[in-house]
Amino acid sequence: MPTPQRRIDLNADLGEEVTDDAALLAVVTSANVACGYHAGTAAIMRAVCEEAAVRGVSVGAQVSYADRENFGRVAREVPHDVLREQVAEQVGVLASIAGESGTSVRYLKPHGALYHRVIDDEAQAAAVLAGSGDLPVLGMPGELRAQAVAQGRVVYREGFPDRGYGADGRLLPRGEPGAVVETESEIVAQALALAARVDSLCLHGDSPGAVRHASAVRAALVGAGLDLRPFT
């Protein structure tokens, strides 16, 4: 019997008003769509969802703190019930727009500071899950994924070809040396290494050369014999 092709998903943060969404949608298989709290508008969400529907790209809700000023990259002390309702609002808005655009919201992924906070913060992780129904969860190991598994929800492992990792396996904080991987060859090499351990690879849309790097990563993954398709 032939050996089945190993599957891998390629995702990017879209709808953030900082990159070429249409060009990235031609490369990725999943789109983490900003839901208006750290970036994005209803019109931008609609444009991304409509193009994603045409291209067969899976749409995910990229929920965040209500912090457009800092692009959602500053941790906030938000009470459980407030954060739960904020997440529910973001998912609801995107779900409505996605439905009108011929697609649906298929997974949840926190953004920025919230992504990192729910790795350790039990209460905030619980709030994010409580506000997001039964959506599958995309992220790194930690509280959010552990609680999701305990609730019987589907979880997917994520890796970052364009970010540096510390000895603890977590992403280096932005601003530290090596936190951002910038050269195409290094990004491609890290993508190939991570592909054996994760379900989805994320390339940041706000990084310089994002479209070029994403295209190079996709070509390398296909060249390595991987089957690129949405993880959901």
Phi and psi in degrees as a GROMACS rama.xvg file:
@    title "Ramachandran Plot"
@    xaxis  label "Phi"
@    yaxis  label "Psi"
@TYPE xy
-67.54  148.74  PRO-2
-74.5045  127.325  THR-3
-62.0871  144.836  PRO-4
-66.5706  137.459  GLN-5
-74.3784  133.427  ARG-6
-92.0033  148.333  ARG-7
-150.037  144.585  ILE-8
-106.298  147.101  ASP-9
-122.502  116.463  LEU-10
-118.056  161.393  ASN-11
-146.877  153.32  ALA-12
-82.5027  118.807  ASP-13
-125.976  168.024  LEU-14
75.7958  17.5794  GLY-15
-98.1407  2.77721  GLU-16
66.8385  23.8162  GLU-17
-129.172  3.12159  VAL-18
-148.973  179.518  THR-19
-89.9452  89.5365  ASP-20
-58.4659  -44.5105  ASP-21
-62.6036  -41.2108  ALA-22
-66.8367  -39.9786  ALA-23
-70.1508  -32.9701  LEU-24
-66.6773  -19.0249  LEU-25
-81.1207  -7.72064  ALA-26
-114.635  -43.5493  VAL-27
-82.498  169.119  VAL-28
-112.206  -14.0334  THR-29
-139.128  145.538  SER-30
-123.573  119.895  ALA-31
-86.3555  105.006  ASN-32
-95.4282  123.703  VAL-33
-61.2048  134.921  ALA-34
-103.23  17.8688  CYS-35
100.916  -12.9264  GLY-36
-85.3919  -38.8494  TYR-37
-106.442  -18.8437  HIS-38
-172.422  166.514  ALA-39
93.7814  160.124  GLY-40
-137.466  170.147  THR-41
-59.5944  -39.836  ALA-42
-65.0107  -40.6752  ALA-43
-69.384  -42.0099  ILE-44
-57.6965  -42.5427  MET-45
-64.2271  -43.2999  ARG-46
-62.7555  -42.7459  ALA-47
-66.0102  -44.7985  VAL-48
-64.7763  -40.6927  CYS-49
-63.4283  -43.5307  GLU-50
-69.281  -37.8784  GLU-51
-62.1373  -40.1989  ALA-52
-62.5762  -41.312  ALA-53
-64.783  -38.8655  VAL-54
-92.2899  -2.92087  ARG-55
72.9845  26.1637  GLY-56
-87.7044  132.307  VAL-57
-72.5549  139.389  SER-58
-104.7  130.83  VAL-59
-122.649  151.637  GLY-60
-86.223  116.321  ALA-61
-96.4823  87.1708  GLN-62
-85.9425  152.983  VAL-63
-153.412  176.043  SER-64
-66.6042  155.761  TYR-65
-78.5141  85.8905  ALA-66
-156.006  69.3976  ASP-67
-67.1558  -31.2047  ARG-68
-59.2783  -39.1276  GLU-69
-108.469  15.8664  ASN-70
57.2998  28.5745  PHE-71
69.6137  21.1031  GLY-72
-107.325  15.3234  ARG-73
-119.984  127.118  VAL-74
-64.3207  140.36  ALA-75
-123.253  147.034  ARG-76
-91.837  94.7961  GLU-77
-114.791  124.662  VAL-78
-56.2094  149.908  PRO-79
-50.4137  -51.8057  HIS-80
-65.9459  -35.0281  ASP-81
-68.5752  -46.2481  VAL-82
-64.1355  -39.4056  LEU-83
-57.6909  -46.1316  ARG-84
-69.5259  -34.8742  GLU-85
-65.0923  -42.1151  GLN-86
-64.9947  -44.0518  VAL-87
-60.7565  -39.8542  ALA-88
-63.9511  -45.3882  GLU-89
-62.6031  -46.8428  GLN-90
-62.9055  -40.9728  VAL-91
-63.8412  -43.6609  GLY-92
-61.9529  -48.3888  VAL-93
-66.3172  -39.0736  LEU-94
-61.076  -41.3121  ALA-95
-63.8272  -45.9541  SER-96
-66.9771  -41.6756  ILE-97
-61.5029  -43.39  ALA-98
-61.0053  -39.5974  GLY-99
-71.3031  -17.7104  GLU-100
-99.3194  4.18814  SER-101
89.1989  18.7965  GLY-102
-142.119  -164.833  THR-103
-150.997  162.745  SER-104
-82.0462  121.724  VAL-105
-110.692  -9.13884  ARG-106
-162.765  170.491  TYR-107
-120.573  136.726  LEU-108
-145.191  116.362  LYS-109
-63.9967  159.976  PRO-110
-114.662  146.966  HIS-111
53.7026  -126.64  GLY-112
-62.3495  -33.5072  ALA-113
-67.9539  -37.8997  LEU-114
-55.3108  -46.9356  TYR-115
-77.044  -33.2995  HIS-116
-64.0641  -41.0903  ARG-117
-78.6003  -0.300838  VAL-118
-69.3934  -34.5452  ILE-119
-115.711  -28.8381  ASP-120
-86.1689  108.236  ASP-121
-62.268  -43.4319  GLU-122
-69.0314  -44.7161  ALA-123
-69.3986  -35.2924  GLN-124
-61.5084  -43.3718  ALA-125
-63.1325  -38.1216  ALA-126
-66.3851  -41.9633  ALA-127
-62.017  -42.9438  VAL-128
-67.5906  -41.6473  LEU-129
-63.4357  -29.7433  ALA-130
-89.4073  -1.19151  GLY-131
-119.514  19.9353  SER-132
63.2258  -130.649  GLY-133
-116.536  24.7824  ASP-134
-59.6568  141.132  LEU-135
-58.5667  152.506  PRO-136
-114.991  130.662  VAL-137
-109.893  128.261  LEU-138
176.283  -170.192  GLY-139
-97.0965  165.162  MET-140
-58.1416  144.039  PRO-141
153.81  -165.082  GLY-142
-57.1599  -47.3461  GLU-143
-58.2156  -49.475  LEU-144
-68.0601  -39.7336  ARG-145
-63.7355  -44.9507  ALA-146
-65.8893  -37.5363  GLN-147
-62.1655  -43.7074  ALA-148
-61.4337  -42.926  VAL-149
-62.3435  -27.7453  ALA-150
-87.4077  -1.14917  GLN-151
83.7898  13.6759  GLY-152
-85.4376  154.493  ARG-153
-79.0432  136.745  VAL-154
-126.373  151.317  VAL-155
-130.882  144.13  TYR-156
-89.0805  138.203  ARG-157
-121.712  143.879  GLU-158
-131.892  159.975  GLY-159
-126.494  100.017  PHE-160
-63.8993  -26.6615  PRO-161
-102.782  17.5318  ASP-162
-127.702  148.85  ARG-163
-85.9732  145.835  GLY-164
-109.092  144.829  TYR-165
-88.1207  177.456  GLY-166
-63.9375  -22.2373  ALA-167
-84.2047  1.70574  ASP-168
84.809  1.84673  GLY-169
-98.8169  164.185  ARG-170
-70.0468  140.089  LEU-171
-67.6602  138.99  LEU-172
-58.8154  138.783  PRO-173
-56.573  138.476  ARG-174
103.053  -23.5213  GLY-175
-80.9514  150.172  GLU-176
-57.0779  132.259  PRO-177
83.6086  2.99303  GLY-178
-68.5722  -31.8081  ALA-179
-116.844  124.07  VAL-180
-88.1641  122.259  VAL-181
-109.87  -27.6428  GLU-182
-84.971  140.881  THR-183
-59.4598  -40.6391  GLU-184
-64.0945  -39.499  SER-185
-68.8413  -39.6439  GLU-186
-63.3293  -44.5526  ILE-187
-63.6909  -44.6642  VAL-188
-61.6468  -42.3631  ALA-189
-69.1697  -34.955  GLN-190
-62.0575  -44.131  ALA-191
-65.1007  -37.8593  LEU-192
-69.1847  -42.459  ALA-193
-70.2573  -29.4831  LEU-194
-58.394  -23.6412  ALA-195
-79.0915  -11.5053  ALA-196
-121.751  -8.03097  ARG-197
-129.595  169.824  VAL-198
-94.777  -25.6655  ASP-199
-146.116  141.338  SER-200
-109.367  132.054  LEU-201
-107.704  129.581  CYS-202
-115.147  124.956  LEU-203
-72.482  126.634  HIS-204
-69.3312  -18.0129  GLY-205
-93.3768  4.90091  ASP-206
-81.5935  146.579  SER-207
-58.4006  135.298  PRO-208
69.9945  25.827  GLY-209
-57.1331  -45.2897  ALA-210
-67.3117  -43.649  VAL-211
-62.5258  -44.2545  ARG-212
-65.5884  -41.6364  HIS-213
-62.3263  -40.7363  ALA-214
-64.3023  -40.2451  SER-215
-66.4989  -40.9122  ALA-216
-64.1128  -45.5919  VAL-217
-59.3243  -46.6786  ARG-218
-60.5581  -40.0529  ALA-219
-67.6756  -39.4266  ALA-220
-66.0182  -44.6116  LEU-221
-63.7428  -41.5415  VAL-222
-63.2284  -27.2749  GLY-223
-84.1472  2.97891  ALA-224
87.5315  13.7841  GLY-225
-84.1805  150.213  LEU-226
-96.9757  108.357  ASP-227
-85.9351  120.185  LEU-228
-160.816  159.26  ARG-229
-57.5914  144.631  PRO-230
-77.2907  -20.046  PHE-231
